[in-house]
Amino acid sequence: MAVKKKVTKKKVVKKKAAVVKKKSVPVKKKTVAKKKVVRTQTSPKRIRATPRRFRIVIKNLILFLILSLLSFLLYFVSNNVVYRDFFYLLFWILGLIFIAFFISLLVLVFLRKLNK
């Protein structure tokens, strides 16, 4: 049978220290020539108030109005405190989303009047 040598902690530490002491070779950075980029001036894209955008905004406006009113109704109907708090918070979140769509509808109406 072969006799196995025991590795002590001192030998392991010495091996790790030897690895750390090796000198690192400095890496040379490559220089890259910069290319000149000529940019043409682009005119900003005009935002138009299309009928498709009106349909999307009005549809979402009505949806969030209905959901907000439904949660407001459920807030008063519910008896449990947890449900009341949930519906109250839901009413405010859906109401703010409704206001955001209302503002976007006003912007679209303003854009339509501005183009004519």
C-alpha positions as CSV (number, residue, x, y, z in Angstrom):
1,M,0.0,0.0,0.0
2,A,1.0,3.5,-0.8
3,V,1.5,5.8,2.2
4,K,-0.5,9.1,1.8
5,K,1.2,12.3,3.0
6,K,-0.7,14.5,5.3
7,V,-1.0,18.1,4.2
8,T,-0.7,20.5,7.1
9,K,-2.1,24.0,7.2
10,K,1.4,25.5,7.1
11,K,2.1,23.9,3.7
12,V,-1.2,25.1,2.3
13,V,-0.6,28.7,3.5
14,K,2.9,28.6,2.0
15,K,1.5,27.5,-1.4
16,K,-1.1,30.3,-1.4
17,A,1.5,32.9,-0.5
18,A,3.7,31.8,-3.3
19,V,0.9,32.2,-5.8
20,V,0.2,35.8,-4.5
21,K,3.9,36.8,-4.9
22,K,4.0,36.3,-8.7
23,K,4.5,39.4,-10.7
24,S,1.7,40.5,-13.0
25,V,2.6,41.4,-16.5
26,P,1.4,44.9,-17.4
27,V,-1.3,44.9,-20.2
28,K,-0.8,47.4,-23.0
29,K,-3.9,49.3,-24.0
30,K,-4.7,49.4,-27.7
31,T,-5.4,52.8,-29.1
32,V,-8.4,53.1,-31.4
33,A,-8.6,55.8,-34.0
34,K,-11.7,57.9,-33.5
35,K,-14.0,58.2,-36.5
36,K,-15.7,61.4,-37.2
37,V,-19.4,61.1,-37.4
38,V,-21.4,63.5,-39.5
39,R,-24.9,63.9,-38.3
40,T,-27.6,65.4,-40.4
41,Q,-30.3,67.5,-38.7
42,T,-33.5,65.7,-38.5
43,S,-36.8,67.5,-38.0
44,P,-38.8,66.4,-35.0
45,K,-41.5,63.9,-35.7
46,R,-44.9,65.5,-35.5
47,I,-47.4,64.0,-33.1
48,R,-50.8,63.8,-34.7
49,A,-54.1,63.3,-33.0
50,T,-55.4,60.4,-35.1
51,P,-58.9,58.9,-34.6
52,R,-57.2,55.7,-33.5
53,R,-55.6,57.4,-30.6
54,F,-58.9,59.1,-29.7
55,R,-60.6,55.7,-29.6
56,I,-57.9,54.2,-27.4
57,V,-57.9,57.1,-24.9
58,I,-61.7,57.3,-24.8
59,K,-62.0,53.5,-24.3
60,N,-59.5,53.5,-21.4
61,L,-61.1,56.7,-20.0
62,I,-64.5,55.0,-19.8
63,L,-63.0,51.8,-18.4
64,F,-61.2,53.4,-15.5
65,L,-64.1,55.7,-14.8
66,I,-66.4,52.6,-14.4
67,L,-63.8,50.7,-12.3
68,S,-63.2,53.7,-10.1
69,L,-66.9,54.3,-9.5
70,L,-67.4,50.5,-8.8
71,S,-64.6,50.5,-6.2
72,F,-66.1,53.7,-4.7
73,L,-69.5,51.9,-4.4
74,L,-67.9,48.8,-2.9
75,Y,-66.1,51.0,-0.4
76,F,-69.5,52.1,1.1
77,V,-71.2,48.8,0.8
78,S,-68.5,46.6,2.5
79,N,-68.5,46.1,6.2
80,N,-65.1,44.6,6.8
81,V,-62.3,47.0,7.6
82,V,-59.8,45.3,5.3
83,Y,-62.2,45.5,2.4
84,R,-63.0,49.1,3.1
85,D,-59.3,50.0,3.1
86,F,-58.7,48.0,0.0
87,F,-61.5,49.5,-2.0
88,Y,-60.6,53.0,-0.8
89,L,-57.0,52.6,-2.0
90,L,-58.2,51.0,-5.2
91,F,-60.6,54.0,-5.8
92,W,-57.7,56.5,-5.5
93,I,-55.4,54.5,-7.8
94,L,-58.0,54.0,-10.5
95,G,-59.2,57.6,-10.1
96,L,-55.6,58.9,-10.7
97,I,-55.3,56.7,-13.8
98,F,-58.7,58.1,-15.0
99,I,-57.3,61.6,-14.5
100,A,-54.2,60.7,-16.5
101,F,-56.3,59.5,-19.4
102,F,-58.5,62.6,-19.1
103,I,-55.4,64.8,-19.4
104,S,-54.2,62.8,-22.4
105,L,-57.6,63.3,-24.0
106,L,-57.3,67.1,-23.5
107,V,-53.9,67.0,-25.1
108,L,-55.3,65.2,-28.1
109,V,-58.1,67.7,-28.4
110,F,-55.7,70.5,-28.2
111,L,-53.5,69.0,-30.9
112,R,-56.4,68.5,-33.2
113,K,-57.5,72.2,-32.7
114,L,-53.9,73.3,-33.3
115,N,-53.5,71.4,-36.6
116,K,-56.7,72.9,-38.1
